[in-house]
Amino acid sequence: MKAAVFLSGCGVYDGAEIQESVLALLALKENGFDYQCFAPDVAQHHVINHLTGEEMKETRNVRVEAARIARGDIKAIGEFSPADFDAVVLPGGFGVAKNFTKWAFEGPQGSILPEIAGALRDTVAAGKPIAALCMAPTTLAKAIGGTGTVLMLTVGSAAEASPYPIADIAGGIASLGMTHCACSADQPCVDKANKVVTIPCYMMEADILAVARGIAAGMKELKALVA
């Protein structure tokens, strides 16, 4: 089996969440997948100093930054075809809401990169499974919204501790025609009908052990969805 992994940069505040990305790559291999990483060859929305949280006066490229996680082996998203893969995985991090979409600034009405939208729509149309972690389900909702397909997704639970407005994000997902399922950090939401697995991860107040459990469980569910 082979999975395509879509990375949105490198670093939780302006790219792909590094711990989620690495844990996902590890869990994929543990479940019998080889993988190929992809990223859009575009400028990041901005660059954040991860020590201070402040914006830096520089520009970086999403694919170049994501190559740090992929150890240099990363293709442009335009080279992706669902026919070449058994599944797609989207780690979280604010890059999905800043570089893949503009959800972080404009909510569910924000734009989405056409190549990301097309890749995800083509994957769903081909009946290939998708796993989306943390904030990445918002990208999936934005891509599939308006197509007539209703996905069941999770970004966590408003009933549990979170550093983010889960209820508002869940409402945004619902506004795009999707169904939101409340889940804990390590609890995958599995939409068997549409072959989609989503995992809250660091959307909730969680440590790396809980995130690792959730990703491990999610990749097992993804494997089970591969026809």
N, C-alpha and C positions, 0 to 999 in steps of 0.2 A: 504494500500500500504506500501511497505517496500523498503528502499534504502540502498545500501551498500556505505559507504564513505571510500575512500582510502586515508590515511594520510601518509605523507612522513617524519614525525618527528614533531618537535615543534619549530617554529621560522622562520621568513621569510628568513634569510640568509643561513640556513643550514637544514631547514625542511619545514613543512607545515606552510603557512601564517595563523597566529592565528585568526586575524579578519575575514578573508575570511572563514576559517573553521567554526567558531562559527556562523557567519551570515548564512552560508549555512545550518548548523544544525537547526537553528531557522526557516529559510524559509521552509525547508523540513517539519517540524512539522506544520507550519502554512498552508501548502498545503495538509495536511492529510497523510503525510508519517511518519511511524516509521523508525528508522535507526539503523544500526549496523556499527561500525567503524572497519576497517581492516588496517593492516600495515605489511610490511615485517619484519621478525625477523633477521635483518642484522645490521652490524655496519654502522653508518653514514660515508659519505665520509670524513668529518672533522667537527669540532665544531668551531663555530664563536662566539666571544664575541659581543653580540648585542649592547653593549654600545660604543665600540671602532671600531668595524668592523674587528678586528684582529683575526687571527686563534689562537686557544688555544691548548695547548699540553695535550689533553685528548681524550678519545674515549667515544662515546655514542651509544646506540642501538636505531634504528629507531622506533621500536614498543614501547620500554620503554618510549621514549620521547613523542611519539604520544599519549600515554596513559594519559598524562597530559591534553590534549584537550578532550579526550574521558571520562575523569573522571574514568579511570581505566578499562572501559568496551571496550576492543579492542581485536579482534581476529587476529591470524596470517593469512596472505593473502592466505596461502595454504588451509585454511578452507572455502574459498569463492567458491560458486557455483552460476552461473546465475539463475539456477532453483529456488533458494530460495529468489530471489529479483525481484522487478519490475523495478529498475533503479540503476545506479551507478553514484556517484558524486566524482570528483577529485578536491579538493581545490588546489590553487596554492602555491607559495613559491618556493624558490630555491631548496628545497628538491626534487621536481619532476625532476629537471635537474641535481641533484647531487647524489641522492640516488635511485630514480626510474630509471633514465637514467644518462648518462654522457654528456648530451647535453651542460652543462655549460663549459665543458673543451674541448670537441671534436666535438661540433656541431651535426648536424643530423646523422653523421656517427658513433657517440658514441654508446656504448652498452646500452642495456636495461635489467633490471632484468627479467629473464625468467618467473618468477611467475606473474609479473605485465603484461608482454606482453601476456601471456596465458590467464590471467583473462579478459583482455580487448578484445582480439580476440574472446574468447568464448562468451562474452557479446554481441558483435556486431553480431556474428553468430546466437545467440539466438533471435535476434531482440529486445533486451531490450534497452531502452533509456540510454544515458550517458550525463552527464553534466560535462564540464571541465572548470575550472576557471583560469584566469591569465596565467601563464606559462604552466599549465597542458595540453593544447592542443598539445604541442610538444611531450609529452609522448604518447598521443593518436595517433598522426601522426606516431611516431616511431613504435608503436605496430602494427598498421594496414598497414603501408607501405609495399608493396610487396605482399599483399593478393589479390589485384585486386579490392578492394573497395576504392572508392574515396570519402573522407569526405570533407565537407565544414567547415572550422574552422576559428577562429579569435584569434589573440593575441593583437589586437588593430589596430591603424591607424598611418601610418607614416606621415600623414598630420597634426597630432595633437601632442601636447607636451607629451613627454615620457622620462623617465630616461633610457630607454633601446633602443637598435637598432632594432626597430620594422621591418624595411624593411629587415634586414638581417635574423631575426628570421622567418619572413613570407616566405622569399626565401628558408630557410631551410625546412620549412613545404612543400613548393611546390616541392622541390627536392625529397621528399619522395612520390610524386604522389598525394598529397592532393591539395585542392583549398583553397586559403586564401581570406577571406572577411574582408575588413576594417570596423571597428566598434569603437565607442566611449566607454569610460570606463563603462557606464551604459547601453549599448546597446547589448543585446544578439544576437548572430548569430545562427539561427535555420536551421539545415539541416533536413528537415522533411523526406526526402527519407531514410536517414540512422539513424534517431532518435537520433541526436546529437545536444546538445546545448553548445555553448562556449561563455564565457563572459570575456572581457579584464581586468576588475577590476583594480588592482594596476600595471598592465603593463603600464598604462597611468598615467599622472599626475592627480591624483584624490584624493578626501578626502573620509572619511568613509561614508558620506551620499551618494555620487555617487556610491561607491562600494556596499552599502546596496541596493540601487535602482536596480542596475544591477543584483545582486544575487536574489533579490525578483522576478524580472521579469523573470529571467532565470529559477527559480524553478517552476514558473507558467507554463512556456513553457514545462518544463520537465514533469510536471503532465499531460499536454495535450497530450504528446507523449506516455503515458502509455496506452497500448491497453486495 
